[in-house]
Amino acid sequence: MNIFDTDRWREVFATLGANKVRTALTAFGVMWGIFMLVVMLGAGSGLKNGVTGEFQGFASNSLYIWTQRTTMPYKGLPAGRNFWMTNEDTKAIRERVPEARVIAPRNEVGGWRGAANVVRGMRTAAFGIKGDYPDIREIQPFDMELGRHLNIVDVEQKRKVAVIGAKVINDLYVEGEEVIGSNIRINGVYFTVVGTFTTKKCGREAEDDAQSIFVPLTAFQQAFNYGNWVSYYGFAPAEGVSTAVIEEKIIKLLKERHRVHPNDEFAFGSNNNEEEFAEYASVFTGIDFLIWFVGTLTLVAGVIGISNIMLVIVKERTKEIGIRRAIGATPWSIVSQIVLEALVLTSLAGYIGIVLGVWAVELAGPLIEDESFKNPEVNFGTIVTALGILMVSGCMAALIPAYRALEVKPVEALRTEN
């Protein structure tokens, strides 16, 4: 088959244009199928980007544990008891749970506990204050913009130093003013700023980080009368260890140390990001399967439409095909002509469907303002693959009517009335 034969191409478009309504409806079926596939893929990616964005700035295998009220009496202690974790718990966890690679105790003033009053010169604002160990960066990574982060010497010597976020700088400092080495007063206690940072999180978590001040945990405990209390812990397991393993061991140890009933499931709260991430991953695997299942069925419907229209076209051209075979046309020339017509119809309709689908995805993205739906996109390779499969399927669908045309003997074809 010579694809540069102008007569062949004229015949293709003349055949397809002989019944414009029928051709348009068939093309619409193919176009709609790939359009819906592109839109669904874009919607799926937007949802995935939004949900996984909530994990941005957190280690995907991180674990958080905090105390709650006990619900069962134990060893003479009543139910409904409040209790605190302590620095001694940190030491015990390091010694008895070696599977915990990162142990990051934290105290916090701000967020759900309210904000602390921070003063610099004549400027005053309220920000979240977080007492941390340097290891917190392995669980909630962020980028240092100026200066340095907290270090272990700061913790050991209870240094009153602070690392501040972007909103703190914006509210307390004049543009161009030196930040590193300046002093801020938090609830009446002076701290020296040694670093500024930018968050890797997004949404509300990013806003919270931007208005946060990090200080050494020990300095926090001393300055704000927390004694040796720890509000909650962040953990990360050693390589090859499941987060669930260290969660079980740590909670068991803490129950022993704080005389909590072994069966009290509500004395400690926890958030296992590894399990949450795995759950979301399985959900999106199911969504991807559903998208391709529905999209494939829609495309199959379009391909069936191609096959049907080619059957009708072949039936209408029975006499023409008979004449061509009678004057020496080869079977291949007949088959290739019919397949080419199907290929042109499928590829044009598919291309239009892809263009409209990508346009719809690009248009819808900025219009949908939601943290759970962000940056919908469609992989170019996926689109090309889908179009290729569609074109091959269209050609295969045309083979049935093409070979059916060959089964008609030239003499019988010439006797057939149109």
C-alpha positions as a printed NumPy array, in Angstrom:
array([[  0.   ,   0.   ,   0.   ],
       [  1.421,   3.364,  -1.06 ],
       [  0.415,   5.896,   1.586],
       [  1.485,   8.755,  -0.708],
       [ -1.018,   7.769,  -3.403],
       [ -3.294,  10.844,  -3.662],
       [ -6.046,   8.852,  -5.413],
       [ -6.185,   6.454,  -2.479],
       [ -6.54 ,   9.337,   0.008],
       [ -9.24 ,  10.978,  -2.127],
       [-11.122,   7.706,  -2.073],
       [-10.769,   7.453,   1.724],
       [-12.254,  10.892,   2.377],
       [-14.905,  10.461,  -0.309],
       [-16.047,   7.206,   1.305],
       [-16.122,   8.669,   4.81 ],
       [-17.854,  11.809,   3.563],
       [-20.53 ,   9.933,   1.623],
       [-22.661,   9.773,   4.766],
       [-21.487,  12.622,   6.968],
       [-23.97 ,  12.082,   9.809],
       [-23.106,   8.391,  10.187],
       [-19.372,   9.092,  10.063],
       [-19.682,  11.963,  12.567],
       [-21.652,   9.845,  15.047],
       [-19.126,   7.017,  14.821],
       [-16.225,   9.437,  15.233],
       [-17.989,  10.999,  18.224],
       [-18.156,   7.592,  19.913],
       [-14.391,   7.156,  19.561],
       [-13.669,  10.766,  20.515],
       [-15.891,  10.574,  23.602],
       [-14.22 ,   7.38 ,  24.763],
       [-10.686,   8.754,  24.732],
       [-11.901,  12.16 ,  26.002],
       [-13.429,  10.508,  29.068],
       [-10.281,   8.422,  29.616],
       [ -8.084,  11.544,  29.572],
       [-10.428,  13.456,  31.903],
       [-10.642,  10.546,  34.346],
       [ -6.855,  10.125,  34.337],
       [ -6.472,  13.838,  35.006],
       [ -9.034,  13.766,  37.815],
       [ -7.344,  10.734,  39.349],
       [ -3.932,  12.429,  39.29 ],
       [ -5.381,  15.631,  40.775],
       [ -6.926,  13.702,  43.638],
       [ -3.717,  11.74 ,  44.171],
       [ -1.575,  14.898,  44.143],
       [ -3.89 ,  16.541,  46.664],
       [ -3.971,  13.637,  49.094],
       [ -0.282,  12.735,  48.86 ],
       [  0.537,  16.425,  49.229],
       [ -0.686,  16.14 ,  52.793],
       [  2.286,  13.844,  53.444],
       [  4.727,  16.328,  51.927],
       [  7.17 ,  17.515,  54.543],
       [  6.671,  14.364,  56.633],
       [  8.621,  11.117,  56.582],
       [  6.24 ,   8.551,  55.089],
       [  7.204,   6.02 ,  57.77 ],
       [  6.972,   8.404,  60.73 ],
       [  5.065,   7.657,  63.924],
       [  3.605,  10.029,  66.521],
       [  2.539,   9.035,  70.043],
       [  0.865,  11.141,  72.726],
       [ -0.975,  10.54 ,  76.018],
       [ -4.731,  10.573,  76.609],
       [ -6.954,   9.761,  79.586],
       [ -6.831,   6.222,  80.896],
       [-10.061,   4.271,  80.57 ],
       [ -9.291,   1.368,  82.91 ],
       [ -8.199,   1.298,  86.601],
       [ -4.842,  -0.334,  87.231],
       [ -2.637,  -0.97 ,  90.277],
       [ -4.778,   1.184,  92.533],
       [ -4.988,   4.079,  90.042],
       [ -8.448,   5.139,  88.826],
       [ -9.776,   5.298,  85.274],
       [ -9.957,   8.753,  83.703],
       [ -6.451,   9.657,  84.873],
       [ -4.31 ,  12.192,  82.995],
       [ -0.565,  11.627,  82.85 ],
       [  2.522,  13.002,  81.064],
       [  5.485,  11.427,  79.36 ],
       [  8.91 ,  12.593,  80.548],
       [ 12.585,  12.888,  79.639],
       [ 13.138,   9.582,  81.453],
       [ 10.813,   7.965,  78.911],
       [ 13.132,   9.22 ,  76.167],
       [ 16.089,   7.477,  77.79 ],
       [ 14.096,   4.277,  78.324],
       [ 12.947,   4.157,  74.705],
       [ 16.516,   4.657,  73.456],
       [ 17.716,   1.771,  75.62 ],
       [ 14.862,  -0.699,  75.175],
       [ 13.595,  -0.048,  71.644],
       [ 16.694,  -0.087,  69.431],
       [ 14.459,  -0.507,  66.375],
       [ 13.509,   3.182,  66.734],
       [ 16.148,   4.969,  64.649],
       [ 14.777,   8.48 ,  65.3  ],
       [ 13.35 ,   9.553,  68.669],
       [ 12.141,  13.15 ,  68.702],
       [ 10.374,  14.321,  71.879],
       [  8.459,  17.581,  71.529],
       [  6.659,  20.168,  73.643],
       [  4.473,  22.727,  71.999],
       [  2.742,  26.009,  72.716],
       [  0.568,  26.99 ,  69.812],
       [ -1.833,  25.269,  67.408],
       [ -4.431,  23.426,  69.43 ],
       [ -2.842,  24.639,  72.704],
       [ -3.035,  28.317,  71.777],
       [ -0.236,  30.705,  70.795],
       [  2.596,  32.25 ,  72.777],
       [  3.149,  35.989,  72.944],
       [  6.352,  36.95 ,  71.089],
       [  7.854,  40.437,  71.258],
       [ 10.678,  42.141,  69.393],
       [ 11.17 ,  45.827,  70.019],
       [  7.808,  47.525,  69.486],
       [  6.335,  44.615,  67.534],
       [  4.244,  41.897,  69.108],
       [  2.577,  38.804,  67.609],
       [  1.405,  35.338,  68.614],
       [  3.192,  32.261,  67.244],
       [  3.464,  28.534,  67.866],
       [  6.503,  27.567,  69.935],
       [  7.927,  24.07 ,  69.528],
       [ 10.51 ,  22.573,  71.88 ],
       [ 12.493,  19.998,  69.891],
       [ 15.526,  17.811,  69.486],
       [ 17.573,  18.26 ,  66.251],
       [ 16.306,  14.826,  65.104],
       [ 12.915,  16.342,  64.319],
       [ 14.251,  17.25 ,  60.851],
       [ 14.426,  13.561,  59.939],
       [ 10.687,  13.247,  60.529],
       [  9.538,  16.683,  59.379],
       [ 12.261,  17.869,  56.962],
       [ 12.594,  21.547,  56.067],
       [ 15.188,  23.738,  54.388],
       [ 17.401,  26.133,  56.304],
       [ 17.383,  29.541,  54.636],
       [ 19.807,  31.408,  56.887],
       [ 21.972,  30.392,  59.817],
       [ 21.705,  26.934,  61.355],
       [ 19.243,  24.541,  62.909],
       [ 19.216,  23.393,  66.534],
       [ 22.002,  21.   ,  67.531],
       [ 22.56 ,  18.54 ,  70.366],
       [ 24.798,  20.998,  72.243],
       [ 21.882,  23.45 ,  72.345],
       [ 19.801,  20.728,  73.979],
       [ 22.459,  19.584,  76.442],
       [ 23.32 ,  23.125,  77.572],
       [ 19.705,  24.339,  77.537],
       [ 20.66 ,  27.217,  75.252],
       [ 17.962,  29.807,  74.657],
       [ 18.271,  29.872,  70.88 ],
       [ 15.53 ,  29.854,  68.252],
       [ 14.925,  28.987,  64.589],
       [ 12.043,  30.961,  63.077],
       [  9.667,  30.677,  60.125],
       [  8.785,  33.111,  57.326],
       [  5.696,  34.662,  58.943],
       [  7.621,  35.316,  62.155],
       [ 10.173,  37.275,  60.148],
       [  7.46 ,  39.142,  58.268],
       [  5.598,  40.176,  61.441],
       [  8.529,  41.005,  63.716],
       [ 11.213,  42.39 ,  61.396],
       [ 11.551,  45.33 ,  59.02 ],
       [ 12.564,  44.396,  55.474],
       [ 16.34 ,  44.19 ,  55.173],
       [ 16.857,  43.999,  58.918],
       [ 19.433,  41.513,  60.228],
       [ 17.656,  38.461,  61.631],
       [ 20.484,  36.127,  62.676],
       [ 21.808,  37.109,  66.09 ],
       [ 18.787,  39.231,  67.016],
       [ 16.745,  38.607,  70.169],
       [ 13.053,  37.859,  70.566],
       [ 11.09 ,  37.613,  73.814],
       [  8.769,  34.604,  74.188],
       [  6.404,  34.798,  77.161],
       [  8.89 ,  37.098,  78.859],
       [ 11.998,  34.954,  78.141],
       [ 14.654,  36.119,  75.666],
       [ 15.876,  33.809,  72.893],
       [ 18.583,  34.468,  70.282],
       [ 17.678,  33.724,  66.659],
       [ 20.286,  31.406,  65.108],
       [ 18.449,  30.341,  61.946],
       [ 15.5  ,  30.774,  59.616],
       [ 13.811,  28.013,  57.618],
       [ 11.369,  27.343,  54.805],
       [  8.895,  24.501,  55.027],
       [  8.468,  21.59 ,  52.611],
       [  4.866,  21.065,  53.644],
       [  1.801,  22.449,  51.916],
       [ -1.634,  23.768,  52.825],
       [ -2.471,  24.298,  56.468],
       [  0.624,  22.447,  57.625],
       [  2.783,  24.905,  55.671],
       [  0.982,  27.855,  57.224],
       [  1.539,  26.377,  60.676],
       [  5.271,  25.951,  60.012],
       [  5.612,  29.495,  58.651],
       [  4.423,  30.909,  61.974],
       [  6.439,  28.53 ,  64.151],
       [  9.493,  29.034,  66.327],
       [ 11.73 ,  26.053,  67.159],
       [ 13.715,  26.08 ,  70.409],
       [ 15.659,  23.311,  72.226],
       [ 13.341,  21.032,  74.203],
       [ 15.319,  21.452,  77.414],
       [ 15.265,  25.249,  77.139],
       [ 11.528,  25.083,  76.469],
       [ 10.962,  22.961,  79.575],
       [ 13.023,  25.305,  81.74 ],
       [ 11.714,  28.61 ,  80.361],
       [  8.034,  27.708,  80.365],
       [  7.911,  25.614,  83.566],
       [  7.297,  22.247,  81.919],
       [  9.625,  20.419,  84.279],
       [ 10.655,  17.216,  82.522],
       [  7.348,  16.75 ,  80.683],
       [  7.133,  15.705,  77.046],
       [  3.906,  16.467,  75.171],
       [  4.373,  13.924,  72.398],
       [  6.985,  11.988,  70.448],
       [  7.905,  11.603,  66.817],
       [  9.612,   8.374,  65.726],
       [ 11.056,   6.746,  62.628],
       [ 12.057,   3.061,  62.463],
       [ 15.419,   1.638,  61.525],
       [ 15.878,   0.43 ,  57.96 ],
       [ 13.943,  -2.765,  57.303],
       [ 11.75 ,  -2.343,  60.4  ],
       [  8.033,  -1.71 ,  60.133],
       [  6.607,   1.343,  61.882],
       [  3.948,  -0.91 ,  63.393],
       [  6.684,  -2.902,  65.168],
       [  8.141,   0.087,  67.004],
       [  4.642,   1.439,  67.692],
       [  3.684,  -1.738,  69.534],
       [  6.967,  -1.898,  71.487],
       [  6.979,   1.775,  72.479],
       [  3.371,   1.838,  73.661],
       [  3.922,  -1.374,  75.638],
       [  6.984,   0.165,  77.308],
       [  5.181,   3.425,  78.096],
       [  2.247,   1.542,  79.6  ],
       [  4.636,  -0.267,  81.915],
       [  6.378,   2.939,  82.96 ],
       [  3.181,   4.896,  83.631],
       [  1.181,   2.07 ,  85.21 ],
       [ -1.429,   1.893,  82.479],
       [ -3.483,  -1.295,  82.08 ],
       [ -2.014,  -3.437,  79.255],
       [ -5.455,  -3.717,  77.657],
       [ -6.242,   0.017,  77.805],
       [ -6.385,   0.902,  74.109],
       [ -7.228,   4.579,  74.673],
       [ -4.551,   5.74 ,  77.122],
       [ -2.215,   6.568,  74.216],
       [ -3.017,   8.153,  70.895],
       [ -0.904,   7.463,  67.841],
       [ -0.609,   8.373,  64.186],
       [  1.182,   5.834,  61.985],
       [  1.958,   7.599,  58.69 ],
       [  3.3  ,   4.394,  57.153],
       [ -0.076,   2.686,  57.547],
       [ -1.95 ,   5.762,  56.333],
       [  0.296,   6.066,  53.291],
       [ -0.187,   2.366,  52.489],
       [ -3.963,   2.744,  52.813],
       [ -3.997,   5.719,  50.453],
       [ -1.743,   3.856,  48.007],
       [ -4.137,   0.886,  47.913],
       [ -7.089,   3.241,  47.413],
       [ -5.407,   4.932,  44.458],
       [ -4.474,   1.572,  42.97 ],
       [ -8.187,   0.736,  43.007],
       [ -9.058,   4.14 ,  41.526],
       [ -6.515,   3.675,  38.724],
       [ -7.958,   0.245,  37.949],
       [-11.491,   1.643,  37.876],
       [-10.437,   4.517,  35.599],
       [ -8.791,   2.183,  33.108],
       [-11.632,  -0.331,  33.325],
       [-14.313,   2.27 ,  32.58 ],
       [-12.12 ,   4.042,  30.026],
       [-11.322,   0.786,  28.229],
       [-14.989,  -0.18 ,  28.029],
       [-15.788,   3.246,  26.584],
       [-13.027,   2.872,  24.003],
       [-14.199,  -0.642,  23.135],
       [-17.662,   0.763,  22.475],
       [-16.102,   3.255,  20.068],
       [-14.079,   0.528,  18.346],
       [-17.203,  -1.584,  17.936],
       [-18.809,   1.45 ,  16.317],
       [-15.892,   1.611,  13.867],
       [-16.364,  -2.055,  12.999],
       [-20.101,  -1.57 ,  12.459],
       [-19.705,   1.432,  10.191],
       [-17.09 ,  -0.4  ,   8.12 ],
       [-19.47 ,  -3.344,   7.74 ],
       [-22.137,  -0.959,   6.448],
       [-19.662,   0.745,   4.11 ],
       [-18.478,  -2.603,   2.733],
       [-22.066,  -3.722,   2.142],
       [-22.85 ,  -0.5  ,   0.294],
       [-19.711,  -0.891,  -1.825],
       [-20.222,  -4.568,  -2.696],
       [-20.694,  -3.845,  -6.394],
       [-17.689,  -1.496,  -6.486],
       [-15.513,  -4.103,  -4.778],
       [-16.692,  -6.742,  -7.249],
       [-15.746,  -4.55 , -10.183],
       [-12.309,  -3.823,  -8.721],
       [-11.653,  -7.511,  -8.18 ],
       [-12.915,  -8.35 , -11.666],
       [-10.412,  -5.982, -13.261],
       [ -7.516,  -7.429, -11.276],
       [ -7.408,  -5.699,  -7.874],
       [ -5.519,  -7.825,  -5.38 ],
       [ -7.082,  -8.905,  -2.061],
       [ -4.436,  -6.876,  -0.221],
       [ -5.41 ,  -3.665,  -2.039],
       [ -9.056,  -4.176,  -0.998],
       [ -8.193,  -4.98 ,   2.634],
       [ -5.647,  -2.153,   2.967],
       [ -8.133,   0.395,   1.612],
       [-10.776,  -0.544,   4.169],
       [ -8.234,  -0.654,   7.002],
       [ -6.874,   2.77 ,   5.96 ],
       [-10.373,   4.246,   6.104],
       [-10.843,   2.876,   9.632],
       [ -7.387,   4.108,  10.656],
       [ -8.079,   7.641,   9.431],
       [-11.439,   7.791,  11.194],
       [-10.028,   6.379,  14.446],
       [ -6.879,   8.52 ,  14.557],
       [ -8.667,  11.789,  13.755],
       [-11.415,  11.151,  16.304],
       [ -8.861,  10.004,  18.872],
       [ -6.667,  13.061,  18.351],
       [ -9.625,  15.419,  18.768],
       [-10.674,  13.553,  21.919],
       [ -7.173,  13.867,  23.401],
       [ -6.948,  17.595,  22.621],
       [-10.341,  18.285,  24.17 ],
       [ -9.555,  16.065,  27.169],
       [ -6.205,  17.768,  27.889],
       [ -7.845,  21.166,  27.448],
       [-10.594,  20.239,  29.909],
       [ -8.051,  19.003,  32.48 ],
       [ -5.919,  22.149,  32.126],
       [ -8.998,  24.375,  32.42 ],
       [-10.474,  22.567,  35.418],
       [ -7.255,  22.537,  37.478],
       [ -7.114,  26.249,  38.401],
       [-10.894,  26.419,  38.86 ],
       [-10.968,  23.748,  41.57 ],
       [ -9.462,  25.258,  44.713],
       [ -9.246,  22.454,  47.218],
       [ -6.38 ,  21.028,  49.252],
       [ -7.496,  17.503,  48.373],
       [ -7.368,  18.174,  44.589],
       [ -4.231,  19.724,  43.099],
       [ -2.46 ,  20.009,  39.759],
       [ -4.417,  17.495,  37.651],
       [ -2.213,  16.177,  34.872],
       [ -2.047,  13.413,  32.327],
       [  1.164,  11.613,  31.451],
       [  2.077,  12.23 ,  27.786],
       [  3.35 ,   8.687,  27.367],
       [  0.055,   7.314,  28.664],
       [ -1.894,   9.415,  26.168],
       [  0.279,   8.305,  23.245],
       [ -0.048,   4.671,  24.347],
       [ -3.838,   4.96 ,  24.596],
       [ -4.035,   6.55 ,  21.139],
       [ -1.772,   3.858,  19.696],
       [ -3.896,   1.087,  21.198],
       [ -7.015,   2.807,  19.885],
       [ -5.602,   3.045,  16.356],
       [ -4.476,  -0.59 ,  16.357],
       [ -7.892,  -1.649,  17.69 ],
       [ -9.6  ,   0.385,  14.976],
       [ -7.518,  -1.341,  12.292],
       [ -8.257,  -4.769,  13.746],
       [-11.948,  -3.913,  13.908],
       [-11.821,  -3.102,  10.195],
       [-10.293,  -6.485,   9.308],
       [-13.578,  -8.334,   9.87 ],
       [-15.57 ,  -6.358,   7.276],
       [-12.487,  -6.266,   5.006],
       [-12.148, -10.041,   4.868],
       [-15.899, -10.384,   4.592],
       [-15.649,  -8.3  ,   1.414],
       [-13.096, -10.761,   0.038],
       [-15.488, -13.66 ,   0.579],
       [-17.903, -12.215,  -1.986],
       [-17.183, -13.606,  -5.456],
       [-16.803, -10.937,  -8.177],
       [-19.642, -12.407, -10.28 ],
       [-22.07 , -12.34 ,  -7.322],
       [-20.934,  -8.85 ,  -6.365],
       [-21.677,  -7.568,  -9.865],
       [-25.206,  -8.99 ,  -9.65 ],
       [-25.854,  -7.247,  -6.282],
       [-28.04 ,  -4.169,  -6.36 ],
       [-26.973,  -1.149,  -4.305]])
